[in-house]
């Protein structure tokens, strides 16, 4: 399951609690594109849960979108306890002209506060 929420008009958030597959990537990209039609820059919060089943195929599918829109992000908060996702998120700094911070699930509230200011 993919839940979406908004912390502010230009901040979009997602919680992955189930499969993160190509369909989830399509949903996220469509929602981000809607925000980018309104705002020059957006901030992005993404969190995975212990139930998240993250597909490598979905991650690879998202790369062209990240390269194309990476300069339109202000902040990106990644909330995960998975070490490989933390490493991958650090590598994604190459695609984004944004400040990216990685938080553990225990730091979820700090991530929300950071992305909101």
C-alpha positions, -999 to +999 in steps of 0.1 A: +000+000+000+012+035-008-001+064+013+003+100+003+000+131+023+008+168+021+026+187+048+024+220+029+013+230-006+048+224-020+056+193+001+045+159-010+050+128+012+046+090+007+047+061+030+054+027+015+037-001+034+035-029+009+048-034-026+070-006-041+066-017-077+063-001-111+027+009-104+038+027-072+065+046-092+038+057-117+016+070-089+045+089-072+057+104-105+021+115-114+017+132-080+050+149-082+043+161-117+010+176-105+030+196-078+056+206-104+029+221-126+021+245-098+054+251-080+089+258-094+104+236-066+089+210-043+101+191-013+097+153-011+093+130+019+094+092+015+093+066+042+093+028+040+079+005+066+089-030+076+062-042+053+076-025+023+086-048-005+109-027-027+115-039-062+149-032-079+130-029-112+109-001-097+140+017-085+155+015-119+123+027-135+124+059-114+159+069-124+151+088-157+124+108-138+148+117-111+174+128-136+149+149-155+133+166-125+161+165-100+168+202-102+132+210-092+135+196-057+144+218-027+146+191+001+142+153+001+137+134+033+142+096+032+131+077+062+143+041+063+162+016+084+174-003+054+211+003+050+211-004+012+184+023+007+204+047+028+234+041+005+213+044-026+198+077-013+232+091-008+241+082-044+210+099-056+224+132-045+241+131-079+207+135-096+191+161-073+200+197-069+184+194-035+194+189+001+188+152+008+188+139+044+184+103+055+166+095+087+159+063+106+123+054+114+130+065+150+138+099+136+105+102+117+093+133+136+127+150+130+124+143+093+089+158+092+100+189+111+131+193+088+111+190+056+084+214+069+108+243+075 
